[in-house]
Amino acid sequence: MVHVLSSRILLQPTDPERSRAFYGEQLGLPVYREFGTGPDRGTVYFLGGGFLELSGRTDAPRSPAVRLWLQVADVAAAHEELRAAGVEIVRPPLREPWGLIEMWIADPDGTPIVLVEVPADHPLRFRAGI
């Protein structure tokens, strides 16, 4: 079995500066490190237990199969904070039939991002034998 030490999501934006402004300023993700120079430099953000890296530039359309799932403590508070920061809300927070509370936004290239709150009574909060 492969022993994973760390993980990160790699995104190549069409406009790196615009994407850095979105993830760093509007979403408020803290920067872990930057590398390279100039407008196409790479930026790595802390993302819970992993990282999100913006590096390079692409003119290719985004993949419809890529989505980001970000768990937050309070999705209603995240909704208000992001709306105040000028982030377009694709779908406001709703409790899903599977019990999670989800809201949807998208990054500047249209990558869907779901912000998820796991309610206290949801099975994801429990781990048998722990």
N, CA, C and O atoms as CSV, one atom per row, in Angstrom:
chain,resi,resn,atom,element,x,y,z
A,1,MET,N,N,0.847,-1.189,0.000
A,1,MET,CA,C,0.000,0.000,0.000
A,1,MET,C,C,0.886,1.244,0.000
A,1,MET,O,O,1.911,1.286,0.681
A,2,VAL,N,N,0.494,2.229,-0.748
A,2,VAL,CA,C,1.223,3.491,-0.802
A,2,VAL,C,C,0.948,4.275,0.470
A,2,VAL,O,O,-0.205,4.433,0.871
A,3,HIS,N,N,2.006,4.766,1.106
A,3,HIS,CA,C,1.868,5.578,2.314
A,3,HIS,C,C,1.911,7.053,1.903
A,3,HIS,O,O,2.982,7.591,1.625
A,4,VAL,N,N,0.756,7.696,1.867
A,4,VAL,CA,C,0.657,9.093,1.438
A,4,VAL,C,C,1.081,10.000,2.587
A,4,VAL,O,O,0.525,9.920,3.682
A,5,LEU,N,N,2.060,10.860,2.340
A,5,LEU,CA,C,2.557,11.779,3.361
A,5,LEU,C,C,1.860,13.127,3.320
A,5,LEU,O,O,1.713,13.786,4.349
A,6,SER,N,N,1.435,13.536,2.145
A,6,SER,CA,C,0.782,14.830,1.983
A,6,SER,C,C,-0.038,14.757,0.699
A,6,SER,O,O,0.136,13.844,-0.108
A,7,SER,N,N,-0.926,15.722,0.518
A,7,SER,CA,C,-1.704,15.754,-0.718
A,7,SER,C,C,-1.978,17.193,-1.105
A,7,SER,O,O,-2.029,18.093,-0.266
A,8,ARG,N,N,-2.152,17.379,-2.398
A,8,ARG,CA,C,-2.536,18.697,-2.889
A,8,ARG,C,C,-3.314,18.556,-4.178
A,8,ARG,O,O,-3.157,17.588,-4.922
A,9,ILE,N,N,-4.145,19.533,-4.421
A,9,ILE,CA,C,-4.902,19.636,-5.660
A,9,ILE,C,C,-4.158,20.632,-6.528
A,9,ILE,O,O,-3.785,21.705,-6.056
A,10,LEU,N,N,-3.937,20.294,-7.792
A,10,LEU,CA,C,-3.236,21.179,-8.717
A,10,LEU,C,C,-4.230,21.742,-9.724
A,10,LEU,O,O,-4.935,20.994,-10.400
A,11,LEU,N,N,-4.280,23.060,-9.816
A,11,LEU,CA,C,-5.132,23.722,-10.805
A,11,LEU,C,C,-4.270,24.619,-11.673
A,11,LEU,O,O,-3.412,25.338,-11.163
A,12,GLN,N,N,-4.490,24.583,-12.980
A,12,GLN,CA,C,-3.851,25.509,-13.902
A,12,GLN,C,C,-4.912,26.505,-14.350
A,12,GLN,O,O,-5.786,26.160,-15.146
A,13,PRO,N,N,-4.847,27.725,-13.853
A,13,PRO,CA,C,-5.873,28.712,-14.209
A,13,PRO,C,C,-5.630,29.335,-15.579
A,13,PRO,O,O,-4.521,29.279,-16.112
A,14,THR,N,N,-6.672,29.925,-16.136
A,14,THR,CA,C,-6.518,30.674,-17.380
A,14,THR,C,C,-5.935,32.052,-17.108
A,14,THR,O,O,-5.292,32.634,-17.981
A,15,ASP,N,N,-6.152,32.577,-15.914
A,15,ASP,CA,C,-5.627,33.878,-15.503
A,15,ASP,C,C,-5.122,33.738,-14.066
A,15,ASP,O,O,-5.898,33.892,-13.122
A,16,PRO,N,N,-3.819,33.444,-13.888
A,16,PRO,CA,C,-3.295,33.188,-12.543
A,16,PRO,C,C,-3.535,34.317,-11.538
A,16,PRO,O,O,-3.862,34.051,-10.381
A,17,GLU,N,N,-3.378,35.568,-11.962
A,17,GLU,CA,C,-3.586,36.686,-11.024
A,17,GLU,C,C,-5.033,36.728,-10.539
A,17,GLU,O,O,-5.286,36.923,-9.350
A,18,ARG,N,N,-5.964,36.548,-11.439
A,18,ARG,CA,C,-7.384,36.548,-11.078
A,18,ARG,C,C,-7.693,35.393,-10.125
A,18,ARG,O,O,-8.447,35.561,-9.166
A,19,SER,N,N,-7.118,34.237,-10.387
A,19,SER,CA,C,-7.346,33.083,-9.511
A,19,SER,C,C,-6.697,33.276,-8.150
A,19,SER,O,O,-7.270,32.883,-7.134
A,20,ARG,N,N,-5.496,33.881,-8.112
A,20,ARG,CA,C,-4.865,34.167,-6.811
A,20,ARG,C,C,-5.715,35.145,-6.002
A,20,ARG,O,O,-5.849,34.991,-4.788
A,21,ALA,N,N,-6.283,36.138,-6.658
A,21,ALA,CA,C,-7.154,37.083,-5.950
A,21,ALA,C,C,-8.385,36.359,-5.401
A,21,ALA,O,O,-8.812,36.638,-4.280
A,22,PHE,N,N,-8.953,35.443,-6.165
A,22,PHE,CA,C,-10.135,34.707,-5.714
A,22,PHE,C,C,-9.806,33.819,-4.516
A,22,PHE,O,O,-10.437,33.934,-3.465
A,23,TYR,N,N,-8.823,32.937,-4.670
A,23,TYR,CA,C,-8.522,31.980,-3.598
A,23,TYR,C,C,-7.877,32.648,-2.384
A,23,TYR,O,O,-8.163,32.273,-1.247
A,24,GLY,N,N,-7.010,33.633,-2.619
A,24,GLY,CA,C,-6.309,34.266,-1.509
A,24,GLY,C,C,-7.086,35.370,-0.823
A,24,GLY,O,O,-7.119,35.435,0.406
A,25,GLU,N,N,-7.716,36.245,-1.610
A,25,GLU,CA,C,-8.397,37.401,-1.024
A,25,GLU,C,C,-9.875,37.125,-0.759
A,25,GLU,O,O,-10.356,37.371,0.347
A,26,GLN,N,N,-10.594,36.622,-1.745
A,26,GLN,CA,C,-12.029,36.419,-1.550
A,26,GLN,C,C,-12.334,35.206,-0.673
A,26,GLN,O,O,-13.152,35.300,0.242
A,27,LEU,N,N,-11.683,34.058,-0.940
A,27,LEU,CA,C,-11.895,32.886,-0.088
A,27,LEU,C,C,-11.089,32.986,1.199
A,27,LEU,O,O,-11.444,32.371,2.204
A,28,GLY,N,N,-10.006,33.757,1.175
A,28,GLY,CA,C,-9.196,33.951,2.377
A,28,GLY,C,C,-8.299,32.775,2.729
A,28,GLY,O,O,-7.940,32.603,3.894
A,29,LEU,N,N,-7.928,31.953,1.734
A,29,LEU,CA,C,-7.039,30.832,2.026
A,29,LEU,C,C,-5.635,31.352,2.322
A,29,LEU,O,O,-5.118,32.179,1.571
A,30,PRO,N,N,-5.008,30.883,3.404
A,30,PRO,CA,C,-3.651,31.334,3.717
A,30,PRO,C,C,-2.628,30.698,2.770
A,30,PRO,O,O,-2.757,29.538,2.381
A,31,VAL,N,N,-1.616,31.484,2.412
A,31,VAL,CA,C,-0.562,31.011,1.516
A,31,VAL,C,C,0.424,30.156,2.299
A,31,VAL,O,O,0.915,30.556,3.355
A,32,TYR,N,N,0.705,28.973,1.764
A,32,TYR,CA,C,1.724,28.087,2.322
A,32,TYR,C,C,3.090,28.467,1.763
A,32,TYR,O,O,4.058,28.618,2.508
A,33,ARG,N,N,3.158,28.621,0.424
A,33,ARG,CA,C,4.406,29.042,-0.200
A,33,ARG,C,C,4.137,29.526,-1.614
A,33,ARG,O,O,3.102,29.228,-2.210
A,34,GLU,N,N,5.094,30.277,-2.131
A,34,GLU,CA,C,5.064,30.693,-3.527
A,34,GLU,C,C,6.383,30.278,-4.161
A,34,GLU,O,O,7.404,30.189,-3.480
A,35,PHE,N,N,6.362,30.027,-5.458
A,35,PHE,CA,C,7.588,29.652,-6.154
A,35,PHE,C,C,7.560,30.227,-7.557
A,35,PHE,O,O,6.496,30.480,-8.123
A,36,GLY,N,N,8.754,30.429,-8.111
A,36,GLY,CA,C,8.856,31.051,-9.422
A,36,GLY,C,C,8.696,32.557,-9.303
A,36,GLY,O,O,8.585,33.100,-8.205
A,37,THR,N,N,8.685,33.218,-10.446
A,37,THR,CA,C,8.547,34.672,-10.470
A,37,THR,C,C,7.565,35.067,-11.563
A,37,THR,O,O,7.199,34.263,-12.420
A,38,GLY,N,N,7.156,36.304,-11.510
A,38,GLY,CA,C,6.293,36.834,-12.552
A,38,GLY,C,C,4.835,36.452,-12.373
A,38,GLY,O,O,4.465,35.820,-11.384
A,39,PRO,N,N,4.017,36.838,-13.332
A,39,PRO,CA,C,2.574,36.629,-13.207
A,39,PRO,C,C,2.155,35.158,-13.214
A,39,PRO,O,O,1.073,34.824,-12.731
A,40,ASP,N,N,3.000,34.276,-13.756
A,40,ASP,CA,C,2.645,32.854,-13.798
A,40,ASP,C,C,3.257,32.066,-12.645
A,40,ASP,O,O,3.263,30.836,-12.675
A,41,ARG,N,N,3.774,32.760,-11.626
A,41,ARG,CA,C,4.390,32.066,-10.490
A,41,ARG,C,C,3.375,31.131,-9.826
A,41,ARG,O,O,2.165,31.319,-9.946
A,42,GLY,N,N,3.886,30.139,-9.137
A,42,GLY,CA,C,3.014,29.199,-8.447
A,42,GLY,C,C,2.699,29.671,-7.041
A,42,GLY,O,O,3.543,30.278,-6.380
A,43,THR,N,N,1.504,29.396,-6.587
A,43,THR,CA,C,1.083,29.712,-5.224
A,43,THR,C,C,0.412,28.476,-4.650
A,43,THR,O,O,-0.468,27.880,-5.271
A,44,VAL,N,N,0.849,28.100,-3.443
A,44,VAL,CA,C,0.276,26.946,-2.758
A,44,VAL,C,C,-0.448,27.459,-1.518
A,44,VAL,O,O,0.136,28.174,-0.703
A,45,TYR,N,N,-1.712,27.094,-1.380
A,45,TYR,CA,C,-2.541,27.519,-0.252
A,45,TYR,C,C,-2.776,26.350,0.696
A,45,TYR,O,O,-2.875,25.198,0.272
A,46,PHE,N,N,-2.863,26.667,1.990
A,46,PHE,CA,C,-3.321,25.672,2.956
A,46,PHE,C,C,-4.783,25.368,2.648
A,46,PHE,O,O,-5.562,26.273,2.350
A,47,LEU,N,N,-5.147,24.103,2.719
A,47,LEU,CA,C,-6.513,23.693,2.417
A,47,LEU,C,C,-6.886,22.580,3.388
A,47,LEU,O,O,-6.882,21.403,3.029
A,48,GLY,N,N,-7.207,22.962,4.619
A,48,GLY,CA,C,-7.506,21.955,5.633
A,48,GLY,C,C,-6.300,21.067,5.842
A,48,GLY,O,O,-5.222,21.555,6.180
A,49,GLY,N,N,-6.470,19.746,5.642
A,49,GLY,CA,C,-5.370,18.810,5.806
A,49,GLY,C,C,-4.525,18.638,4.557
A,49,GLY,O,O,-3.628,17.795,4.554
A,50,GLY,N,N,-4.763,19.384,3.513
A,50,GLY,CA,C,-3.992,19.283,2.276
A,50,GLY,C,C,-3.656,20.665,1.753
A,50,GLY,O,O,-3.653,21.645,2.498
A,51,PHE,N,N,-3.374,20.730,0.468
A,51,PHE,CA,C,-2.985,21.993,-0.147
A,51,PHE,C,C,-3.693,22.153,-1.493
A,51,PHE,O,O,-4.118,21.177,-2.111
A,52,LEU,N,N,-3.808,23.406,-1.927
A,52,LEU,CA,C,-4.302,23.745,-3.254
A,52,LEU,C,C,-3.195,24.523,-3.938
A,52,LEU,O,O,-2.760,25.557,-3.431
A,53,GLU,N,N,-2.736,24.042,-5.078
A,53,GLU,CA,C,-1.664,24.714,-5.808
A,53,GLU,C,C,-2.195,25.283,-7.111
A,53,GLU,O,O,-2.809,24.573,-7.908
A,54,LEU,N,N,-1.950,26.579,-7.322
A,54,LEU,CA,C,-2.208,27.228,-8.603
A,54,LEU,C,C,-0.853,27.396,-9.262
A,54,LEU,O,O,0.006,28.098,-8.728
A,55,SER,N,N,-0.643,26.771,-10.403
A,55,SER,CA,C,0.648,26.909,-11.069
A,55,SER,C,C,0.461,26.830,-12.574
A,55,SER,O,O,-0.394,26.103,-13.081
A,56,GLY,N,N,1.279,27.593,-13.264
A,56,GLY,CA,C,1.193,27.630,-14.712
A,56,GLY,C,C,-0.026,28.389,-15.188
A,56,GLY,O,O,-0.675,29.114,-14.435
A,57,ARG,N,N,-0.309,28.201,-16.437
A,57,ARG,CA,C,-1.438,28.874,-17.089
A,57,ARG,C,C,-1.915,27.944,-18.197
A,57,ARG,O,O,-1.115,27.232,-18.806
A,58,THR,N,N,-3.193,27.952,-18.450
A,58,THR,CA,C,-3.723,27.133,-19.538
A,58,THR,C,C,-4.805,27.898,-20.278
A,58,THR,O,O,-5.490,28.752,-19.715
A,59,ASP,N,N,-4.939,27.573,-21.541
A,59,ASP,CA,C,-6.052,28.108,-22.327
A,59,ASP,C,C,-7.110,27.039,-22.549
A,59,ASP,O,O,-8.158,27.299,-23.141
A,60,ALA,N,N,-6.825,25.833,-22.066
A,60,ALA,CA,C,-7.774,24.729,-22.218
A,60,ALA,C,C,-8.986,24.956,-21.320
A,60,ALA,O,O,-8.852,25.499,-20.224
A,61,PRO,N,N,-10.157,24.549,-21.772
A,61,PRO,CA,C,-11.336,24.687,-20.905
A,61,PRO,C,C,-11.202,23.783,-19.683
A,61,PRO,O,O,-10.543,22.744,-19.729
A,62,ARG,N,N,-11.832,24.192,-18.603
A,62,ARG,CA,C,-11.773,23.396,-17.372
A,62,ARG,C,C,-12.464,22.065,-17.589
A,62,ARG,O,O,-13.328,21.923,-18.453
A,63,SER,N,N,-12.069,21.108,-16.795
A,63,SER,CA,C,-12.695,19.793,-16.874
A,63,SER,C,C,-13.988,19.810,-16.074
A,63,SER,O,O,-13.979,20.220,-14.913
A,64,PRO,N,N,-15.101,19.376,-16.660
A,64,PRO,CA,C,-16.354,19.346,-15.894
A,64,PRO,C,C,-16.326,18.294,-14.790
A,64,PRO,O,O,-17.203,18.276,-13.927
A,65,ALA,N,N,-15.314,17.410,-14.815
A,65,ALA,CA,C,-15.230,16.366,-13.792
A,65,ALA,C,C,-14.561,16.857,-12.510
A,65,ALA,O,O,-14.633,16.179,-11.485
A,66,VAL,N,N,-13.916,18.014,-12.545
A,66,VAL,CA,C,-13.198,18.522,-11.371
A,66,VAL,C,C,-14.121,19.385,-10.530
A,66,VAL,O,O,-14.754,20.317,-11.026
A,67,ARG,N,N,-14.186,19.052,-9.240
A,67,ARG,CA,C,-14.935,19.846,-8.260
A,67,ARG,C,C,-14.123,19.866,-6.976
A,67,ARG,O,O,-13.410,18.909,-6.671
A,68,LEU,N,N,-14.229,20.948,-6.228
A,68,LEU,CA,C,-13.568,21.014,-4.922
A,68,LEU,C,C,-14.625,20.872,-3.837
A,68,LEU,O,O,-15.693,21.478,-3.926
A,69,TRP,N,N,-14.337,20.078,-2.818
A,69,TRP,CA,C,-15.232,19.842,-1.667
A,69,TRP,C,C,-14.509,20.378,-0.453
A,69,TRP,O,O,-13.495,19.814,-0.043
A,70,LEU,N,N,-15.008,21.463,0.137
A,70,LEU,CA,C,-14.357,22.105,1.274
A,70,LEU,C,C,-15.285,22.062,2.476
A,70,LEU,O,O,-16.364,22.654,2.455
A,71,GLN,N,N,-14.869,21.364,3.519
A,71,GLN,CA,C,-15.681,21.298,4.735
A,71,GLN,C,C,-15.390,22.520,5.593
A,71,GLN,O,O,-14.232,22.871,5.822
A,72,VAL,N,N,-16.447,23.159,6.062
A,72,VAL,CA,C,-16.342,24.319,6.949
A,72,VAL,C,C,-17.172,24.051,8.199
A,72,VAL,O,O,-18.063,23.202,8.192
A,73,ALA,N,N,-16.874,24.777,9.266
A,73,ALA,CA,C,-17.596,24.579,10.526
A,73,ALA,C,C,-19.022,25.111,10.455
A,73,ALA,O,O,-19.939,24.515,11.021
A,74,ASP,N,N,-19.212,26.239,9.758
A,74,ASP,CA,C,-20.514,26.910,9.732
A,74,ASP,C,C,-20.757,27.442,8.323
A,74,ASP,O,O,-20.243,28.501,7.964
A,75,VAL,N,N,-21.529,26.722,7.532
A,75,VAL,CA,C,-21.731,27.104,6.142
A,75,VAL,C,C,-22.557,28.390,6.021
A,75,VAL,O,O,-22.377,29.137,5.060
A,76,ALA,N,N,-23.450,28.663,6.966
A,76,ALA,CA,C,-24.221,29.917,6.925
A,76,ALA,C,C,-23.292,31.113,7.115
A,76,ALA,O,O,-23.437,32.128,6.434
A,77,ALA,N,N,-22.342,30.996,8.036
A,77,ALA,CA,C,-21.366,32.073,8.251
A,77,ALA,C,C,-20.474,32.230,7.019
A,77,ALA,O,O,-20.157,33.352,6.624
A,78,ALA,N,N,-20.066,31.109,6.410
A,78,ALA,CA,C,-19.258,31.169,5.192
A,78,ALA,C,C,-20.036,31.850,4.070
A,78,ALA,O,O,-19.470,32.626,3.300
A,79,HIS,N,N,-21.325,31.562,3.978
A,79,HIS,CA,C,-22.191,32.177,2.968
A,79,HIS,C,C,-22.178,33.699,3.118
A,79,HIS,O,O,-21.989,34.420,2.138
A,80,GLU,N,N,-22.376,34.179,4.331
A,80,GLU,CA,C,-22.391,35.629,4.570
A,80,GLU,C,C,-21.030,36.253,4.283
A,80,GLU,O,O,-20.947,37.312,3.660
A,81,GLU,N,N,-19.967,35.599,4.737
A,81,GLU,CA,C,-18.613,36.117,4.537
A,81,GLU,C,C,-18.260,36.188,3.049
A,81,GLU,O,O,-17.715,37.191,2.587
A,82,LEU,N,N,-18.564,35.142,2.310
A,82,LEU,CA,C,-18.229,35.122,0.890
A,82,LEU,C,C,-19.087,36.096,0.094
A,82,LEU,O,O,-18.595,36.751,-0.825
A,83,ARG,N,N,-20.350,36.193,0.438
A,83,ARG,CA,C,-21.219,37.163,-0.239
A,83,ARG,C,C,-20.707,38.583,-0.011
A,83,ARG,O,O,-20.688,39.395,-0.936
A,84,ALA,N,N,-20.291,38.884,1.226
A,84,ALA,CA,C,-19.750,40.209,1.543
A,84,ALA,C,C,-18.442,40.475,0.799
A,84,ALA,O,O,-18.114,41.625,0.508
A,85,ALA,N,N,-17.692,39.410,0.490
A,85,ALA,CA,C,-16.428,39.550,-0.241
A,85,ALA,C,C,-16.641,39.625,-1.751
A,85,ALA,O,O,-15.677,39.733,-2.510
A,86,GLY,N,N,-17.901,39.568,-2.191
A,86,GLY,CA,C,-18.202,39.688,-3.608
A,86,GLY,C,C,-18.164,38.393,-4.392
A,86,GLY,O,O,-18.168,38.413,-5.623
A,87,VAL,N,N,-18.127,37.261,-3.691
A,87,VAL,CA,C,-18.132,35.966,-4.375
A,87,VAL,C,C,-19.556,35.666,-4.835
A,87,VAL,O,O,-20.505,35.785,-4.059
A,88,GLU,N,N,-19.698,35.277,-6.096
A,88,GLU,CA,C,-21.020,34.901,-6.608
A,88,GLU,C,C,-21.426,33.561,-6.006
A,88,GLU,O,O,-20.692,32.577,-6.092
A,89,ILE,N,N,-22.596,33.541,-5.403
A,89,ILE,CA,C,-23.128,32.320,-4.807
A,89,ILE,C,C,-23.933,31.594,-5.883
A,89,ILE,O,O,-24.955,32.102,-6.344
A,90,VAL,N,N,-23.479,30.419,-6.280
A,90,VAL,CA,C,-24.179,29.630,-7.292
A,90,VAL,C,C,-25.447,29.036,-6.694
A,90,VAL,O,O,-26.499,29.015,-7.332
A,91,ARG,N,N,-25.332,28.552,-5.451
A,91,ARG,CA,C,-26.498,28.018,-4.744
A,91,ARG,C,C,-26.308,28.244,-3.256
A,91,ARG,O,O,-25.277,27.853,-2.709
A,92,PRO,N,N,-27.282,28.870,-2.575
A,92,PRO,CA,C,-27.145,29.127,-1.137
A,92,PRO,C,C,-27.194,27.824,-0.336
A,92,PRO,O,O,-27.525,26.771,-0.881
A,93,PRO,N,N,-26.867,27.894,0.949
A,93,PRO,CA,C,-26.856,26.684,1.779
A,93,PRO,C,C,-28.221,26.001,1.849
A,93,PRO,O,O,-29.253,26.639,2.059
A,94,LEU,N,N,-28.186,24.685,1.666
A,94,LEU,CA,C,-29.381,23.843,1.778
A,94,LEU,C,C,-28.990,22.529,2.435
A,94,LEU,O,O,-27.894,22.015,2.215
A,95,ARG,N,N,-29.900,21.987,3.249
A,95,ARG,CA,C,-29.671,20.650,3.802
A,95,ARG,C,C,-30.049,19.642,2.718
A,95,ARG,O,O,-31.165,19.651,2.198
A,96,GLU,N,N,-29.098,18.781,2.396
A,96,GLU,CA,C,-29.301,17.768,1.357
A,96,GLU,C,C,-30.015,16.549,1.934
A,96,GLU,O,O,-30.014,16.357,3.150
A,97,PRO,N,N,-30.627,15.718,1.077
A,97,PRO,CA,C,-31.293,14.507,1.567
A,97,PRO,C,C,-30.350,13.580,2.337
A,97,PRO,O,O,-30.803,12.802,3.177
A,98,TRP,N,N,-29.048,13.652,2.064
A,98,TRP,CA,C,-28.065,12.817,2.767
A,98,TRP,C,C,-27.587,13.455,4.064
A,98,TRP,O,O,-26.706,12.912,4.732
A,99,GLY,N,N,-28.160,14.605,4.430
A,99,GLY,CA,C,-27.930,15.195,5.736
A,99,GLY,C,C,-26.875,16.276,5.826
A,99,GLY,O,O,-26.797,16.954,6.851
A,100,LEU,N,N,-26.063,16.468,4.804
A,100,LEU,CA,C,-25.055,17.527,4.834
A,100,LEU,C,C,-25.690,18.852,4.420
A,100,LEU,O,O,-26.668,18.874,3.673
A,101,ILE,N,N,-25.128,19.946,4.909
A,101,ILE,CA,C,-25.575,21.279,4.501
A,101,ILE,C,C,-24.541,21.785,3.501
A,101,ILE,O,O,-23.365,21.930,3.837
A,102,GLU,N,N,-24.980,22.055,2.269
A,102,GLU,CA,C,-24.065,22.409,1.194
A,102,GLU,C,C,-24.459,23.724,0.544
A,102,GLU,O,O,-25.641,24.037,0.399
A,103,MET,N,N,-23.441,24.490,0.154
A,103,MET,CA,C,-23.627,25.652,-0.708
A,103,MET,C,C,-22.591,25.564,-1.815
A,103,MET,O,O,-21.538,24.951,-1.645
A,104,TRP,N,N,-22.896,26.182,-2.951
A,104,TRP,CA,C,-22.022,26.085,-4.115
A,104,TRP,C,C,-21.585,27.464,-4.587
A,104,TRP,O,O,-22.369,28.412,-4.632
A,105,ILE,N,N,-20.296,27.544,-4.941
A,105,ILE,CA,C,-19.719,28.714,-5.592
A,105,ILE,C,C,-18.879,28.178,-6.753
A,105,ILE,O,O,-18.843,26.968,-6.977
A,106,ALA,N,N,-18.212,29.051,-7.485
A,106,ALA,CA,C,-17.305,28.616,-8.553
A,106,ALA,C,C,-16.116,29.558,-8.586
A,106,ALA,O,O,-16.243,30.742,-8.277
A,107,ASP,N,N,-14.954,29.025,-8.964
A,107,ASP,CA,C,-13.785,29.891,-9.081
A,107,ASP,C,C,-13.869,30.659,-10.399
A,107,ASP,O,O,-14.794,30.423,-11.176
A,108,PRO,N,N,-12.929,31.575,-10.677
A,108,PRO,CA,C,-13.024,32.395,-11.893
A,108,PRO,C,C,-13.041,31.602,-13.199
A,108,PRO,O,O,-13.532,32.101,-14.211
A,109,ASP,N,N,-12.515,30.376,-13.193
A,109,ASP,CA,C,-12.548,29.542,-14.392
A,109,ASP,C,C,-13.773,28.639,-14.435
A,109,ASP,O,O,-13.918,27.828,-15.350
A,110,GLY,N,N,-14.655,28.777,-13.448
A,110,GLY,CA,C,-15.877,27.987,-13.427
A,110,GLY,C,C,-15.762,26.661,-12.703
A,110,GLY,O,O,-16.700,25.863,-12.741
A,111,THR,N,N,-14.636,26.398,-12.041
A,111,THR,CA,C,-14.497,25.156,-11.280
A,111,THR,C,C,-15.492,25.180,-10.130
A,111,THR,O,O,-15.429,26.076,-9.288
A,112,PRO,N,N,-16.409,24.219,-10.074
A,112,PRO,CA,C,-17.393,24.197,-8.987
A,112,PRO,C,C,-16.729,23.918,-7.636
A,112,PRO,O,O,-15.851,23.062,-7.525
A,113,ILE,N,N,-17.163,24.651,-6.627
A,113,ILE,CA,C,-16.667,24.478,-5.263
A,113,ILE,C,C,-17.876,24.324,-4.359
A,113,ILE,O,O,-18.745,25.196,-4.323
A,114,VAL,N,N,-17.933,23.226,-3.636
A,114,VAL,CA,C,-19.004,23.017,-2.669
A,114,VAL,C,C,-18.420,23.228,-1.279
A,114,VAL,O,O,-17.405,22.632,-0.921
A,115,LEU,N,N,-19.075,24.086,-0.503
A,115,LEU,CA,C,-18.722,24.258,0.902
A,115,LEU,C,C,-19.730,23.462,1.702
A,115,LEU,O,O,-20.938,23.601,1.510
A,116,VAL,N,N,-19.233,22.632,2.594
A,116,VAL,CA,C,-20.055,21.637,3.276
A,116,VAL,C,C,-19.925,21.776,4.781
A,116,VAL,O,O,-18.821,21.889,5.315
A,117,GLU,N,N,-21.067,21.767,5.462
A,117,GLU,CA,C,-21.110,21.677,6.923
A,117,GLU,C,C,-21.632,20.291,7.275
A,117,GLU,O,O,-22.652,19.845,6.750
A,118,VAL,N,N,-20.920,19.617,8.171
A,118,VAL,CA,C,-21.354,18.304,8.646
A,118,VAL,C,C,-22.058,18.530,9.980
A,118,VAL,O,O,-21.394,18.809,10.978
A,119,PRO,N,N,-23.400,18.415,10.024
A,119,PRO,CA,C,-24.129,18.651,11.270
A,119,PRO,C,C,-23.683,17.693,12.378
A,119,PRO,O,O,-23.169,16.607,12.109
A,120,ALA,N,N,-23.888,18.111,13.613
A,120,ALA,CA,C,-23.450,17.330,14.780
A,120,ALA,C,C,-24.044,15.933,14.812
A,120,ALA,O,O,-23.415,15.011,15.331
A,121,ASP,N,N,-25.249,15.755,14.267
A,121,ASP,CA,C,-25.895,14.442,14.315
A,121,ASP,C,C,-25.638,13.587,13.074
A,121,ASP,O,O,-26.233,12.519,12.936
A,122,HIS,N,N,-24.770,14.031,12.176
A,122,HIS,CA,C,-24.516,13.301,10.933
A,122,HIS,C,C,-23.548,12.140,11.177
A,122,HIS,O,O,-22.631,12.270,11.989
A,123,PRO,N,N,-23.735,11.002,10.487
A,123,PRO,CA,C,-22.842,9.847,10.667
A,123,PRO,C,C,-21.365,10.140,10.391
A,123,PRO,O,O,-20.502,9.446,10.929
A,124,LEU,N,N,-21.050,11.146,9.570
A,124,LEU,CA,C,-19.643,11.484,9.341
A,124,LEU,C,C,-18.951,11.971,10.615
A,124,LEU,O,O,-17.722,11.974,10.690
A,125,ARG,N,N,-19.728,12.378,11.609
A,125,ARG,CA,C,-19.158,12.833,12.880
A,125,ARG,C,C,-18.769,11.678,13.793
A,125,ARG,O,O,-18.080,11.886,14.792
A,126,PHE,N,N,-19.195,10.477,13.467
A,126,PHE,CA,C,-18.980,9.327,14.352
A,126,PHE,C,C,-18.050,8.327,13.696
A,126,PHE,O,O,-18.140,8.069,12.496
A,127,ARG,N,N,-17.152,7.763,14.499
A,127,ARG,CA,C,-16.260,6.707,14.021
A,127,ARG,C,C,-16.341,5.553,15.005
A,127,ARG,O,O,-15.922,5.667,16.157
A,128,ALA,N,N,-16.876,4.463,14.543
A,128,ALA,CA,C,-17.037,3.295,15.420
A,128,ALA,C,C,-15.685,2.821,15.935
A,128,ALA,O,O,-14.709,2.763,15.187
A,129,GLY,N,N,-15.637,2.487,17.202
A,129,GLY,CA,C,-14.426,1.951,17.793
A,129,GLY,C,C,-13.392,2.978,18.193
A,129,GLY,O,O,-12.306,2.620,18.649
A,130,ILE,N,N,-13.708,4.239,18.030
A,130,ILE,CA,C,-12.735,5.280,18.412
A,130,ILE,C,C,-13.214,5.972,19.666
A,130,ILE,O,O,-12.549,6.881,20.163
